Amino acid sequence: MTAPSRPPSVDKLARSLTSSGLPHPICVDIARAAIDAGDPDSASRRADDFRRTLLTPVINATGVLLHTNLGRAPLAHHQDAAAQTVEFDLSTGRRGSRQAAVGQLFARLCGAEAAMVVNNNAAAVLLVVAALAEGRDVPVSRGESVEIGGSFRVPEVMEQSGARLVDVGTTNRTRLRDYESAIARPNVDAAMVLKVHPSNYRVEGFVEETSIAELATLDVPVVADIGSGLIDATVPWMKGAPPAWLAGEPAAVQAIADGADLITFSGDKLFGGPQAGIIAGRTDLVERCLQHPLARALRPGGLVLASLQHTALIYLDRQAGTEIPFWKMVGVPLASLEERAAAVVAAVVAVHPSARVERMEALPGAGSAPGVTMPSAGVMIDGDLLDELRRHDTPVIARSRDDRTSLDLRSVDPADDAVVIAALQDAT
Ligand SMILES: *Cc1c(COP(=O)(O)O)cnc(C)c1O
């Protein structure tokens, strides 16, 4: 009879996990859990599982360019350890405004008098409504009382901001006179009207909405949540005509020119920058937002401000088409995607005989431009390889349908094609 082997000590097992790269206290937790489960051998798998819960760079081969689960706009922003003039005025040597630098750049970009930045667009809408309409009424079209991205729901934002939502018009048609009569009602104390771009769905058929230009004829400020942060509908940073899939997407420059008193938009959708919310428009209204107590709670940190400033300067330099990763992906010609796909196929066909080049339809993503796609190309392989591709050192996120795996190369940086190839060669 052999005595049951004694479990290894927690400390010894934890030290055996050093090669996982995880900090010692985490290795101790994992070792203890493995021993408690009566399965010390599972420790290294558990360490691997834990590592996979951490934020990890991945290759996005889904063809969804702004993938919300993958951080929306891809971004490389490196910052050296150095003090920064986040709230310091170099000319006076005194305390400055955190909003001054990026504010002036966004104002210039949007053709607005002033601008400021908060943590995301949901925060921007919350702050604007709180600052302009707390305790008062805000008419919103029934067709624009929307939910975006899971938990941004216009009626709830309104409630949180302390304003009262006044439903205007119908789900499919809202006209200027609907707003006029809502504002004229004796029991309504309208502080502003809010126009919300229904970013993530589209109503077709017998529909009518009231334009910003029409709303600008009302006696109250017009606030437009344009959502995706397309800066200029003429897309001057891309060669040729604006891409067809952008038709119908509201843009900052045009919204301000049409008479919006304030606009709000996200920093990490079509703008292509870090997560942020931008508020741009009339100086007096931006000032009211800056003075509201919520502004302090919603302010971004120096890292986001620096990254936004960098992105805004690229736009002002007219280099967005070649220097902002999102617009670079948009601008890749179909022929070059097909060439890259052919090279990937050639490199993996010995392992995956079914690998072939296919035309695909890429999506802008992040709820921008619903229902529209842009022509794309990539690699199609029979069988579902998603799990194996995700398990690669640098995980590759693909899509599968009908037991076929598709890797759309429009959302893949050409420099990463080699990783896609290696992952496919490992996936069997
Ligand atoms: C995406 C979006 C939001 C939410 O923006 P976040 O930056 O994700 O907070 C709000 N309104 C509209 C119209 C949107 O498209």
The ligand as an SDF file (V2000), in Angstrom:
LIG
                    3D

 15 15  0  0  0  0  0  0  0  0999 V2000
  -22.3890   56.0280  -29.2040 C   0  0  0  0  0  0  0  0  0  0  0  0
  -23.3970   57.0450  -28.8960 C   0  0  0  0  0  0  0  0  0  0  0  0
  -23.5950   57.4730  -27.5730 C   0  0  0  0  0  0  0  0  0  0  0  0
  -22.7900   56.9360  -26.4430 C   0  0  0  0  0  0  0  0  0  0  0  0
  -21.4680   57.3670  -26.5900 O   0  0  0  0  0  0  0  0  0  0  0  0
  -20.3090   56.8250  -25.6460 P   0  0  0  0  0  0  0  0  0  0  0  0
  -19.1010   57.5950  -26.1040 O   0  0  0  0  0  0  0  0  0  0  0  0
  -20.2080   55.3590  -25.8930 O   0  0  0  0  0  0  0  0  0  0  0  0
  -20.6880   57.1420  -24.2540 O   0  0  0  0  0  0  0  0  0  0  0  0
  -24.5440   58.4380  -27.3420 C   0  0  0  0  0  0  0  0  0  0  0  0
  -25.2970   58.9450  -28.3520 N   0  0  0  0  0  0  0  0  0  0  0  0
  -25.1320   58.5500  -29.6210 C   0  0  0  0  0  0  0  0  0  0  0  0
  -26.0140   59.1520  -30.6880 C   0  0  0  0  0  0  0  0  0  0  0  0
  -24.1880   57.5880  -29.9460 C   0  0  0  0  0  0  0  0  0  0  0  0
  -24.0180   57.2010  -31.2080 O   0  0  0  0  0  0  0  0  0  0  0  0
  1  2  1  0
  2  3  1  0
  2 14  2  0
  3  4  1  0
  3 10  2  0
  4  5  1  0
  5  6  1  0
  6  7  2  0
  6  8  1  0
  6  9  1  0
 10 11  1  0
 11 12  2  0
 12 13  1  0
 12 14  1  0
 14 15  1  0
M  END
$$$$
